[in-house]
Amino acid sequence: MDIITKTGEIWSENAIGAVISLIKKSDDSIEAERKLTHWLTEMNCQLIAMALARIDTELYQIYKVQGWRVARRDSRTICCRYGELTYTRRLLQKEGKSFYPLDCKMGFESRKHYSLGMIERIVESVAITTSRSASELLQSLAGITISHQSVISLKNYAGKKAKAYEKAFVEEKKDKKPVQPEIIAIEGDGIILKNKKKGEVSEVHRLQVYEGVRKNGNRTELVGLRCFASTSRKELFAMAASYLHGHYDLSKTTVLSNGDGGSGYQFQDFEQMVEGCLDHQHFRDCYHVHEKIRTRLSFCKRELVDRMIRELHQTDDIMKRIPVWMDTARSCARTEADLEEVDKLQSYLERNAPYIPSLSQRGIHTEIHLGTAETNHRFYSYRMKRQGRSWSSEGMEYMVWVLTARKNKTLTQALLYHANGKSYKKMDRAMHKAVVQAERRIAKNKRSEAQKNYRPGCLEGRIGVYGASSSPMGRLARAIQKY
């Protein structure tokens, strides 16, 4: 819609004059832009406040029929994406209960200085940088004055919402028939983060579920990706299991699981999660296997270690090859400590031998490449590690949920989600009716104004001569009538 043409009355001579005056009073172009931005923001907020007043009037007409009455009119200031909005709305009362219908319909939560849209913007900022940097960033780019403590508070608020939404999402019963893919991949791993308490660390547990891969230009992206993360491994695996059994029919699905073999990421942990599937193939994450070999055989030549890793994924029987590799490694050992490292590596390889063979070694033909969980750690580690960052238990938990919601692209739905299981919908029946009525009333007012100011002018006329047609006035009248 062309706003300038459709609402030409807004762009009156006074408004244009005000813009010119601001440009005139500015010392340079940057100052002019600042002043104009501030002026336009104020004008937008005033316009929105007037529109909300019309909607509030129509909402009252709807609730009036139901027995609600106006207790008083209150003013409120709330920070939205389009600026700091100050508006007035009615407080309705009935049988000892009271509420603000306009606030409910617009999603303006009580005792919150920021709208949900503004909270989303703030949380998106703090998800990529520190709270202090986010505070400065919002001040310089969006003109929002907010302390870093408020940024942290809103991040925790969004984290709570994201957690509640994610739990409800995985547990809700789907009307649609469960999907039955041929293959599903599940990968899990953990990230170690510093605690606020000196010398202590905590682990963030992660799981990701996906159905395949596809090419997006030169990049590869995961199909049907769903991420889960929490500081509680038990809670995490319970949520992932609920999601798998609620959204998929695993009876004819082969499940590929991948883990580093640490506590909580072993075969039996994944087996409980995918109970009832057609086939479950568990893999030991190749990055961790290779890293273990390189670490234990650090005293060997690199060529020898590289050849061993190559053969690891080419041989048909790993258990037969392990003694040969270990004997070769022992021949390179110089100290007792080196021999101990070889013994430890042999125990590790023998313990994990059933899970080391790759997809091709097991005859599984798919485009899936396991090991992406380690790559996706970056999304969390770039924000939560290094630069001396440490976390409280609560702050860590909520930041993890915020990052997971962004990864799953569910942050907006999470913010709109309410604890009673319903999501805020701006266009419910009452709101839709109020908006339609407000539009009709405005259109009616426009028509009445147009009729009131209607001046058609002269459609037809003639000059009265009141004398001879040969007189000067008569000749003038005759000349005009020819046209």
Secondary structure as a PSIPRED ss2 file (coil, helix, strand):
# PSIPRED VFORMAT (PSIPRED V4.0)

   1 M C   1.000  0.000  0.000
   2 D C   1.000  0.000  0.000
   3 I H   0.000  1.000  0.000
   4 I H   0.000  1.000  0.000
   5 T H   0.000  1.000  0.000
   6 K H   0.000  1.000  0.000
   7 T C   1.000  0.000  0.000
   8 G C   1.000  0.000  0.000
   9 E C   1.000  0.000  0.000
  10 I C   1.000  0.000  0.000
  11 W C   1.000  0.000  0.000
  12 S C   1.000  0.000  0.000
  13 E H   0.000  1.000  0.000
  14 N H   0.000  1.000  0.000
  15 A H   0.000  1.000  0.000
  16 I H   0.000  1.000  0.000
  17 G H   0.000  1.000  0.000
  18 A H   0.000  1.000  0.000
  19 V H   0.000  1.000  0.000
  20 I H   0.000  1.000  0.000
  21 S H   0.000  1.000  0.000
  22 L H   0.000  1.000  0.000
  23 I H   0.000  1.000  0.000
  24 K H   0.000  1.000  0.000
  25 K H   0.000  1.000  0.000
  26 S C   1.000  0.000  0.000
  27 D C   1.000  0.000  0.000
  28 D C   1.000  0.000  0.000
  29 S H   0.000  1.000  0.000
  30 I H   0.000  1.000  0.000
  31 E H   0.000  1.000  0.000
  32 A H   0.000  1.000  0.000
  33 E H   0.000  1.000  0.000
  34 R H   0.000  1.000  0.000
  35 K H   0.000  1.000  0.000
  36 L H   0.000  1.000  0.000
  37 T H   0.000  1.000  0.000
  38 H H   0.000  1.000  0.000
  39 W H   0.000  1.000  0.000
  40 L H   0.000  1.000  0.000
  41 T H   0.000  1.000  0.000
  42 E H   0.000  1.000  0.000
  43 M H   0.000  1.000  0.000
  44 N H   0.000  1.000  0.000
  45 C H   0.000  1.000  0.000
  46 Q H   0.000  1.000  0.000
  47 L H   0.000  1.000  0.000
  48 I H   0.000  1.000  0.000
  49 A H   0.000  1.000  0.000
  50 M H   0.000  1.000  0.000
  51 A H   0.000  1.000  0.000
  52 L H   0.000  1.000  0.000
  53 A H   0.000  1.000  0.000
  54 R H   0.000  1.000  0.000
  55 I H   0.000  1.000  0.000
  56 D H   0.000  1.000  0.000
  57 T H   0.000  1.000  0.000
  58 E H   0.000  1.000  0.000
  59 L H   0.000  1.000  0.000
  60 Y H   0.000  1.000  0.000
  61 Q H   0.000  1.000  0.000
  62 I H   0.000  1.000  0.000
  63 Y H   0.000  1.000  0.000
  64 K H   0.000  1.000  0.000
  65 V C   1.000  0.000  0.000
  66 Q C   1.000  0.000  0.000
  67 G C   1.000  0.000  0.000
  68 W C   1.000  0.000  0.000
  69 R E   0.000  0.000  1.000
  70 V E   0.000  0.000  1.000
  71 A E   0.000  0.000  1.000
  72 R E   0.000  0.000  1.000
  73 R E   0.000  0.000  1.000
  74 D E   0.000  0.000  1.000
  75 S E   0.000  0.000  1.000
  76 R E   0.000  0.000  1.000
  77 T E   0.000  0.000  1.000
  78 I E   0.000  0.000  1.000
  79 C E   0.000  0.000  1.000
  80 C E   0.000  0.000  1.000
  81 R C   1.000  0.000  0.000
  82 Y C   1.000  0.000  0.000
  83 G E   0.000  0.000  1.000
  84 E E   0.000  0.000  1.000
  85 L E   0.000  0.000  1.000
  86 T E   0.000  0.000  1.000
  87 Y E   0.000  0.000  1.000
  88 T E   0.000  0.000  1.000
  89 R E   0.000  0.000  1.000
  90 R E   0.000  0.000  1.000
  91 L E   0.000  0.000  1.000
  92 L E   0.000  0.000  1.000
  93 Q E   0.000  0.000  1.000
  94 K E   0.000  0.000  1.000
  95 E C   1.000  0.000  0.000
  96 G C   1.000  0.000  0.000
  97 K E   0.000  0.000  1.000
  98 S E   0.000  0.000  1.000
  99 F E   0.000  0.000  1.000
 100 Y C   1.000  0.000  0.000
 101 P H   0.000  1.000  0.000
 102 L H   0.000  1.000  0.000
 103 D H   0.000  1.000  0.000
 104 C H   0.000  1.000  0.000
 105 K H   0.000  1.000  0.000
 106 M H   0.000  1.000  0.000
 107 G C   1.000  0.000  0.000
 108 F C   1.000  0.000  0.000
 109 E C   1.000  0.000  0.000
 110 S C   1.000  0.000  0.000
 111 R C   1.000  0.000  0.000
 112 K C   1.000  0.000  0.000
 113 H C   1.000  0.000  0.000
 114 Y E   0.000  0.000  1.000
 115 S C   1.000  0.000  0.000
 116 L H   0.000  1.000  0.000
 117 G H   0.000  1.000  0.000
 118 M H   0.000  1.000  0.000
 119 I H   0.000  1.000  0.000
 120 E H   0.000  1.000  0.000
 121 R H   0.000  1.000  0.000
 122 I H   0.000  1.000  0.000
 123 V H   0.000  1.000  0.000
 124 E H   0.000  1.000  0.000
 125 S H   0.000  1.000  0.000
 126 V H   0.000  1.000  0.000
 127 A C   1.000  0.000  0.000
 128 I C   1.000  0.000  0.000
 129 T C   1.000  0.000  0.000
 130 T C   1.000  0.000  0.000
 131 S H   0.000  1.000  0.000
 132 R H   0.000  1.000  0.000
 133 S H   0.000  1.000  0.000
 134 A H   0.000  1.000  0.000
 135 S H   0.000  1.000  0.000
 136 E H   0.000  1.000  0.000
 137 L H   0.000  1.000  0.000
 138 L H   0.000  1.000  0.000
 139 Q H   0.000  1.000  0.000
 140 S H   0.000  1.000  0.000
 141 L H   0.000  1.000  0.000
 142 A H   0.000  1.000  0.000
 143 G C   1.000  0.000  0.000
 144 I C   1.000  0.000  0.000
 145 T C   1.000  0.000  0.000
 146 I C   1.000  0.000  0.000
 147 S C   1.000  0.000  0.000
 148 H H   0.000  1.000  0.000
 149 Q H   0.000  1.000  0.000
 150 S H   0.000  1.000  0.000
 151 V H   0.000  1.000  0.000
 152 I H   0.000  1.000  0.000
 153 S H   0.000  1.000  0.000
 154 L H   0.000  1.000  0.000
 155 K H   0.000  1.000  0.000
 156 N H   0.000  1.000  0.000
 157 Y H   0.000  1.000  0.000
 158 A H   0.000  1.000  0.000
 159 G H   0.000  1.000  0.000
 160 K H   0.000  1.000  0.000
 161 K H   0.000  1.000  0.000
 162 A H   0.000  1.000  0.000
 163 K H   0.000  1.000  0.000
 164 A H   0.000  1.000  0.000
 165 Y H   0.000  1.000  0.000
 166 E H   0.000  1.000  0.000
 167 K H   0.000  1.000  0.000
 168 A H   0.000  1.000  0.000
 169 F H   0.000  1.000  0.000
 170 V H   0.000  1.000  0.000
 171 E H   0.000  1.000  0.000
 172 E C   1.000  0.000  0.000
 173 K C   1.000  0.000  0.000
 174 K C   1.000  0.000  0.000
 175 D C   1.000  0.000  0.000
 176 K C   1.000  0.000  0.000
 177 K C   1.000  0.000  0.000
 178 P C   1.000  0.000  0.000
 179 V E   0.000  0.000  1.000
 180 Q C   1.000  0.000  0.000
 181 P C   1.000  0.000  0.000
 182 E C   1.000  0.000  0.000
 183 I E   0.000  0.000  1.000
 184 I E   0.000  0.000  1.000
 185 A E   0.000  0.000  1.000
 186 I E   0.000  0.000  1.000
 187 E E   0.000  0.000  1.000
 188 G E   0.000  0.000  1.000
 189 D E   0.000  0.000  1.000
 190 G E   0.000  0.000  1.000
 191 I E   0.000  0.000  1.000
 192 I E   0.000  0.000  1.000
 193 L E   0.000  0.000  1.000
 194 K E   0.000  0.000  1.000
 195 N E   0.000  0.000  1.000
 196 K C   1.000  0.000  0.000
 197 K C   1.000  0.000  0.000
 198 K C   1.000  0.000  0.000
 199 G C   1.000  0.000  0.000
 200 E C   1.000  0.000  0.000
 201 V E   0.000  0.000  1.000
 202 S E   0.000  0.000  1.000
 203 E E   0.000  0.000  1.000
 204 V E   0.000  0.000  1.000
 205 H E   0.000  0.000  1.000
 206 R E   0.000  0.000  1.000
 207 L E   0.000  0.000  1.000
 208 Q E   0.000  0.000  1.000
 209 V E   0.000  0.000  1.000
 210 Y E   0.000  0.000  1.000
 211 E C   1.000  0.000  0.000
 212 G E   0.000  0.000  1.000
 213 V E   0.000  0.000  1.000
 214 R E   0.000  0.000  1.000
 215 K E   0.000  0.000  1.000
 216 N E   0.000  0.000  1.000
 217 G C   1.000  0.000  0.000
 218 N C   1.000  0.000  0.000
 219 R E   0.000  0.000  1.000
 220 T E   0.000  0.000  1.000
 221 E E   0.000  0.000  1.000
 222 L E   0.000  0.000  1.000
 223 V E   0.000  0.000  1.000
 224 G C   1.000  0.000  0.000
 225 L C   1.000  0.000  0.000
 226 R E   0.000  0.000  1.000
 227 C E   0.000  0.000  1.000
 228 F E   0.000  0.000  1.000
 229 A E   0.000  0.000  1.000
 230 S E   0.000  0.000  1.000
 231 T C   1.000  0.000  0.000
 232 S C   1.000  0.000  0.000
 233 R H   0.000  1.000  0.000
 234 K H   0.000  1.000  0.000
 235 E H   0.000  1.000  0.000
 236 L H   0.000  1.000  0.000
 237 F H   0.000  1.000  0.000
 238 A H   0.000  1.000  0.000
 239 M H   0.000  1.000  0.000
 240 A H   0.000  1.000  0.000
 241 A H   0.000  1.000  0.000
 242 S H   0.000  1.000  0.000
 243 Y H   0.000  1.000  0.000
 244 L H   0.000  1.000  0.000
 245 H H   0.000  1.000  0.000
 246 G H   0.000  1.000  0.000
 247 H H   0.000  1.000  0.000
 248 Y E   0.000  0.000  1.000
 249 D C   1.000  0.000  0.000
 250 L H   0.000  1.000  0.000
 251 S H   0.000  1.000  0.000
 252 K H   0.000  1.000  0.000
 253 T C   1.000  0.000  0.000
 254 T E   0.000  0.000  1.000
 255 V E   0.000  0.000  1.000
 256 L E   0.000  0.000  1.000
 257 S E   0.000  0.000  1.000
 258 N E   0.000  0.000  1.000
 259 G E   0.000  0.000  1.000
 260 D C   1.000  0.000  0.000
 261 G C   1.000  0.000  0.000
 262 G C   1.000  0.000  0.000
 263 S C   1.000  0.000  0.000
 264 G C   1.000  0.000  0.000
 265 Y C   1.000  0.000  0.000
 266 Q C   1.000  0.000  0.000
 267 F H   0.000  1.000  0.000
 268 Q H   0.000  1.000  0.000
 269 D H   0.000  1.000  0.000
 270 F H   0.000  1.000  0.000
 271 E H   0.000  1.000  0.000
 272 Q H   0.000  1.000  0.000
 273 M H   0.000  1.000  0.000
 274 V C   1.000  0.000  0.000
 275 E C   1.000  0.000  0.000
 276 G C   1.000  0.000  0.000
 277 C C   1.000  0.000  0.000
 278 L C   1.000  0.000  0.000
 279 D E   0.000  0.000  1.000
 280 H E   0.000  0.000  1.000
 281 Q E   0.000  0.000  1.000
 282 H E   0.000  0.000  1.000
 283 F E   0.000  0.000  1.000
 284 R E   0.000  0.000  1.000
 285 D C   1.000  0.000  0.000
 286 C H   0.000  1.000  0.000
 287 Y H   0.000  1.000  0.000
 288 H H   0.000  1.000  0.000
 289 V H   0.000  1.000  0.000
 290 H H   0.000  1.000  0.000
 291 E H   0.000  1.000  0.000
 292 K H   0.000  1.000  0.000
 293 I H   0.000  1.000  0.000
 294 R H   0.000  1.000  0.000
 295 T H   0.000  1.000  0.000
 296 R H   0.000  1.000  0.000
 297 L C   1.000  0.000  0.000
 298 S C   1.000  0.000  0.000
 299 F C   1.000  0.000  0.000
 300 C C   1.000  0.000  0.000
 301 K C   1.000  0.000  0.000
 302 R H   0.000  1.000  0.000
 303 E H   0.000  1.000  0.000
 304 L H   0.000  1.000  0.000
 305 V H   0.000  1.000  0.000
 306 D H   0.000  1.000  0.000
 307 R H   0.000  1.000  0.000
 308 M H   0.000  1.000  0.000
 309 I H   0.000  1.000  0.000
 310 R H   0.000  1.000  0.000
 311 E H   0.000  1.000  0.000
 312 L H   0.000  1.000  0.000
 313 H C   1.000  0.000  0.000
 314 Q C   1.000  0.000  0.000
 315 T C   1.000  0.000  0.000
 316 D C   1.000  0.000  0.000
 317 D C   1.000  0.000  0.000
 318 I H   0.000  1.000  0.000
 319 M H   0.000  1.000  0.000
 320 K H   0.000  1.000  0.000
 321 R H   0.000  1.000  0.000
 322 I H   0.000  1.000  0.000
 323 P H   0.000  1.000  0.000
 324 V H   0.000  1.000  0.000
 325 W H   0.000  1.000  0.000
 326 M H   0.000  1.000  0.000
 327 D H   0.000  1.000  0.000
 328 T H   0.000  1.000  0.000
 329 A H   0.000  1.000  0.000
 330 R H   0.000  1.000  0.000
 331 S H   0.000  1.000  0.000
 332 C H   0.000  1.000  0.000
 333 A C   1.000  0.000  0.000
 334 R C   1.000  0.000  0.000
 335 T C   1.000  0.000  0.000
 336 E H   0.000  1.000  0.000
 337 A H   0.000  1.000  0.000
 338 D H   0.000  1.000  0.000
 339 L H   0.000  1.000  0.000
 340 E H   0.000  1.000  0.000
 341 E H   0.000  1.000  0.000
 342 V H   0.000  1.000  0.000
 343 D H   0.000  1.000  0.000
 344 K H   0.000  1.000  0.000
 345 L H   0.000  1.000  0.000
 346 Q H   0.000  1.000  0.000
 347 S H   0.000  1.000  0.000
 348 Y H   0.000  1.000  0.000
 349 L H   0.000  1.000  0.000
 350 E H   0.000  1.000  0.000
 351 R H   0.000  1.000  0.000
 352 N H   0.000  1.000  0.000
 353 A H   0.000  1.000  0.000
 354 P H   0.000  1.000  0.000
 355 Y H   0.000  1.000  0.000
 356 I C   1.000  0.000  0.000
 357 P C   1.000  0.000  0.000
 358 S C   1.000  0.000  0.000
 359 L C   1.000  0.000  0.000
 360 S C   1.000  0.000  0.000
 361 Q C   1.000  0.000  0.000
 362 R C   1.000  0.000  0.000
 363 G C   1.000  0.000  0.000
 364 I C   1.000  0.000  0.000
 365 H C   1.000  0.000  0.000
 366 T C   1.000  0.000  0.000
 367 E C   1.000  0.000  0.000
 368 I C   1.000  0.000  0.000
 369 H C   1.000  0.000  0.000
 370 L C   1.000  0.000  0.000
 371 G C   1.000  0.000  0.000
 372 T H   0.000  1.000  0.000
 373 A H   0.000  1.000  0.000
 374 E H   0.000  1.000  0.000
 375 T H   0.000  1.000  0.000
 376 N H   0.000  1.000  0.000
 377 H C   1.000  0.000  0.000
 378 R H   0.000  1.000  0.000
 379 F H   0.000  1.000  0.000
 380 Y H   0.000  1.000  0.000
 381 S H   0.000  1.000  0.000
 382 Y H   0.000  1.000  0.000
 383 R H   0.000  1.000  0.000
 384 M H   0.000  1.000  0.000
 385 K C   1.000  0.000  0.000
 386 R C   1.000  0.000  0.000
 387 Q C   1.000  0.000  0.000
 388 G C   1.000  0.000  0.000
 389 R C   1.000  0.000  0.000
 390 S C   1.000  0.000  0.000
 391 W E   0.000  0.000  1.000
 392 S C   1.000  0.000  0.000
 393 S H   0.000  1.000  0.000
 394 E H   0.000  1.000  0.000
 395 G H   0.000  1.000  0.000
 396 M H   0.000  1.000  0.000
 397 E H   0.000  1.000  0.000
 398 Y H   0.000  1.000  0.000
 399 M H   0.000  1.000  0.000
 400 V H   0.000  1.000  0.000
 401 W H   0.000  1.000  0.000
 402 V H   0.000  1.000  0.000
 403 L H   0.000  1.000  0.000
 404 T H   0.000  1.000  0.000
 405 A H   0.000  1.000  0.000
 406 R H   0.000  1.000  0.000
 407 K H   0.000  1.000  0.000
 408 N C   1.000  0.000  0.000
 409 K C   1.000  0.000  0.000
 410 T C   1.000  0.000  0.000
 411 L H   0.000  1.000  0.000
 412 T H   0.000  1.000  0.000
 413 Q H   0.000  1.000  0.000
 414 A H   0.000  1.000  0.000
 415 L H   0.000  1.000  0.000
 416 L H   0.000  1.000  0.000
 417 Y E   0.000  0.000  1.000
 418 H C   1.000  0.000  0.000
 419 A C   1.000  0.000  0.000
 420 N C   1.000  0.000  0.000
 421 G C   1.000  0.000  0.000
 422 K C   1.000  0.000  0.000
 423 S E   0.000  0.000  1.000
 424 Y C   1.000  0.000  0.000
 425 K C   1.000  0.000  0.000
 426 K C   1.000  0.000  0.000
 427 M C   1.000  0.000  0.000
 428 D C   1.000  0.000  0.000
 429 R H   0.000  1.000  0.000
 430 A H   0.000  1.000  0.000
 431 M H   0.000  1.000  0.000
 432 H H   0.000  1.000  0.000
 433 K H   0.000  1.000  0.000
 434 A H   0.000  1.000  0.000
 435 V H   0.000  1.000  0.000
 436 V H   0.000  1.000  0.000
 437 Q H   0.000  1.000  0.000
 438 A H   0.000  1.000  0.000
 439 E H   0.000  1.000  0.000
 440 R H   0.000  1.000  0.000
 441 R H   0.000  1.000  0.000
 442 I H   0.000  1.000  0.000
 443 A H   0.000  1.000  0.000
 444 K H   0.000  1.000  0.000
 445 N H   0.000  1.000  0.000
 446 K H   0.000  1.000  0.000
 447 R H   0.000  1.000  0.000
 448 S H   0.000  1.000  0.000
 449 E H   0.000  1.000  0.000
 450 A H   0.000  1.000  0.000
 451 Q H   0.000  1.000  0.000
 452 K H   0.000  1.000  0.000
 453 N C   1.000  0.000  0.000
 454 Y C   1.000  0.000  0.000
 455 R C   1.000  0.000  0.000
 456 P C   1.000  0.000  0.000
 457 G C   1.000  0.000  0.000
 458 C C   1.000  0.000  0.000
 459 L C   1.000  0.000  0.000
 460 E C   1.000  0.000  0.000
 461 G C   1.000  0.000  0.000
 462 R C   1.000  0.000  0.000
 463 I C   1.000  0.000  0.000
 464 G C   1.000  0.000  0.000
 465 V C   1.000  0.000  0.000
 466 Y C   1.000  0.000  0.000
 467 G C   1.000  0.000  0.000
 468 A C   1.000  0.000  0.000
 469 S C   1.000  0.000  0.000
 470 S C   1.000  0.000  0.000
 471 S C   1.000  0.000  0.000
 472 P H   0.000  1.000  0.000
 473 M H   0.000  1.000  0.000
 474 G H   0.000  1.000  0.000
 475 R H   0.000  1.000  0.000
 476 L H   0.000  1.000  0.000
 477 A H   0.000  1.000  0.000
 478 R H   0.000  1.000  0.000
 479 A H   0.000  1.000  0.000
 480 I H   0.000  1.000  0.000
 481 Q H   0.000  1.000  0.000
 482 K C   1.000  0.000  0.000
 483 Y C   1.000  0.000  0.000
